[in-house]
Amino acid sequence: MDYYQIQLTNMLESERYAEAMGLLRFLLQCQGQEERYIDEWGALLDWLETAFPQYISEEENEQSNLDIEVDINEEDLARMNVEGKVAEDAEYANKLLKIVMEEDLSEQTLLALGQLSHLKGNSIDESLVNWLQTTKIHPLLQYQVLETLHKRGMQGCVTLTRGTEEIEVDIEGIPIKDNEFPLNIQQIVDRVAQYTEIQDPTLYYFAQELWSQFIRVIYGTNVYLSMLTEDDLVMDIWAGTLHQVVSESLTGDRNEEETRSIYGITENYRFRFEQAYRVMKQFVTTGVAY
């Protein structure tokens, strides 16, 4: 269940709507699932089919249009679809903003943000920035809004609160993909790969997913800035922390000494390791890391 939920979220975030529809149809055919999951998947599939009808029966459409060459990508299709809806409904942008700002965080929230990224108008930027600065929202959603502002081409800096810290964020510098984060941030999860990619690929897979979310939650905070040093010890401490937290989540065992040994974290630096561990463990437990 966790695996498919992660895959579905990734598809929606990267606007791979046809794949998301296919996965939802597959999940709805599976037996033995809880009714609440079936209801959620069915509702999301209905919403996707309504919002993105061009992706329905995509394989059949391809077969019937083999003689037509269209030089257009999925992002262009998504933009054209949103622009079409705005042409039909002048209030469509406001409806999307309402989904983002007033409804509970869900896949539909991510889809609404994705659609907003294709629309024009400074008023949308102003609404999103004002909401960021005046409303206490989940840090992952907060980051999704920053990504949307980046995709919309907004320039300049935004000051906002993350946890107890007030930070200034350069919108143009917001990473969209994991490989756009600073090299030091990427190397931390790479170090986990060195020890787990072959021996325990499941641990490495979940380490990648956890790290991807964690760095977005702490982005711009003092904890994040402390990782940007080229100090190998700092990277080893965070790599060991990531390994330890994921291993505990998968097995329930806490063999801290073995993990510290793998990453060369001596007793002298045990306190710093435990500090990092508490921050990441809080994220796993509560969804925040402040």
Secondary structure, 3 states (H helix, E strand, C coil): CHHHHHHHHHHHHCCCHHHHHHHHHHHHHCCCCCHHHHHHHHHHHHHHHHHCHHHCCHHHHHHHCCCCCCCCCHHHHHHHHHHHHHHHCCCHHHHHHHHHHHCCCCHHHHHHHHHHCCCCCHHHHHHHHHHHHHCCCCHHHHHHHHHHHHHCCCCCEEEEEECCEEEEEEHHHCCCCHHHCCHHHHHHHHHHHHHHCCCCHHHHHHHHHHHHHHHHHCCCCHHHHHCCCCCHHHHHHHHHHHHHHHHHHHHCCCCHHHHHHHCCCCHHHHHHHHHHHHHHHHHHHHCCCC
